[in-house]
Amino acid sequence: MADKILVAYYSKTGHTKAAAQKIAKAAGGALHEIVPTKEYPASYVATVAVAKWEQLKNEKPALNDKVQGFEDYNVVLVGFPIWWFTCPQLIKTFMESYDFTGKTVYPFCTHGGSGPKNSTRDIRSICPGADVKECFDATKDLTDAKIKNWLGLD
Ligand SMILES: Cc1cc2nc3c(=O)[nH]c(=O)nc-3n(C[C@H](O)[C@H](O)[C@H](O)COP(=O)(O)O)c2cc1C
């Protein structure tokens, strides 16, 4: 049976969104935007503070979006910006909102220089029933060939 691929992403300032669009096209996946109910501050510095606070309290920000027919997807790509050396807390909300048992998860991120850091470990700890691959760095030089190689599609 052919893989049915979902590309779910959160992006505050557009970098991860652009990567997710490219990835969905190259992989032939359905694109889904993860949308928090709360609005993060416009400024970078203020968002950094809010995100740190969320992480310290292990807050799980509520989401406004819902993936239709989630159970039909066997491969889920989850994209996000690195916030404080891991995925944003709202990604944890997303991972906890669905049953990932038996699914293959390919995390991907964009970042400002630190790399994916703790994101693979943290996502693995949220959905132990899934086969979670190493977080892929989609920050730059993203080509169709790179994407297909990462996903084993070539
Ligand atoms: C709250 C916050 C925390 C961040 N923490 C990190 C970090 O730990 N390491 C890093 O390299 N970049 C960090 N960044 C930079 C973002 O990961 C980077 O700009 C990313 O590409 C933004 O993606 P977006 O445009 O999809 O929101 C942080 C940005 C914000 C707003």
The ligand as a Tripos MOL2 file, in Angstrom:
@<TRIPOS>MOLECULE
LIG
   31    33     1     0     0
SMALL
NO_CHARGES

@<TRIPOS>ATOM
      1 C1         10.8560   31.9500   20.9490 C.3       1 LIG1
      2 C2         11.9930   31.6680   20.0160 C.ar      1 LIG1
      3 C3         13.0340   30.8530   20.4330 C.ar      1 LIG1
      4 C4         14.0630   30.5150   19.5320 C.ar      1 LIG1
      5 N1         15.0500   29.6640   19.9610 N.ar      1 LIG1
      6 C5         16.0110   29.2910   19.0760 C.ar      1 LIG1
      7 C6         17.0180   28.3390   19.4520 C.ar      1 LIG1
      8 O1         17.0390   27.7970   20.5610 O.2       1 LIG1
      9 N2         17.9630   28.0160   18.5140 N.ar      1 LIG1
     10 C7         17.9800   28.5750   17.2550 C.ar      1 LIG1
     11 O2         18.8540   28.2650   16.4780 O.2       1 LIG1
     12 N3         17.0240   29.4610   16.8750 N.ar      1 LIG1
     13 C8         16.0370   29.8190   17.7350 C.ar      1 LIG1
     14 N4         15.0580   30.6940   17.3270 N.ar      1 LIG1
     15 C9         15.0290   31.1390   15.9140 C.3       1 LIG1
     16 C10        14.0150   30.3530   15.0810 C.3       1 LIG1
     17 O3         14.1380   28.9470   15.2850 O.3       1 LIG1
     18 C11        14.1860   30.6110   13.5650 C.3       1 LIG1
     19 O4         14.1670   31.9690   13.3060 O.3       1 LIG1
     20 C12        13.1120   29.8900   12.7490 C.3       1 LIG1
     21 O5         13.5690   29.6880   11.4290 O.3       1 LIG1
     22 C13        11.7960   30.6400   12.6980 C.3       1 LIG1
     23 O6         10.8510   29.8620   11.9900 O.3       1 LIG1
     24 P1          9.4310   30.4460   11.5280 P.3       1 LIG1
     25 O7          9.6770   31.6030   10.5900 O.co2     1 LIG1
     26 O8          8.7570   29.3000   10.8240 O.co2     1 LIG1
     27 O9          8.6750   30.8630   12.7590 O.co2     1 LIG1
     28 C14        14.0630   31.0560   18.2130 C.ar      1 LIG1
     29 C15        13.0220   31.9200   17.8370 C.ar      1 LIG1
     30 C16        12.0010   32.2380   18.7100 C.ar      1 LIG1
     31 C17        10.8850   33.1700   18.2730 C.3       1 LIG1
@<TRIPOS>BOND
     1     1     2 1
     2     2     3 ar
     3     2    30 ar
     4     3     4 ar
     5     4     5 ar
     6     4    28 ar
     7     5     6 ar
     8     6     7 ar
     9     6    13 1
    10     7     8 2
    11     7     9 ar
    12     9    10 ar
    13    10    11 2
    14    10    12 ar
    15    12    13 ar
    16    13    14 ar
    17    14    15 1
    18    14    28 ar
    19    15    16 1
    20    16    17 1
    21    16    18 1
    22    18    19 1
    23    18    20 1
    24    20    21 1
    25    20    22 1
    26    22    23 1
    27    23    24 1
    28    24    25 2
    29    24    26 1
    30    24    27 1
    31    28    29 ar
    32    29    30 ar
    33    30    31 1
@<TRIPOS>SUBSTRUCTURE
     1 LIG1         1 GROUP 0 **** ****
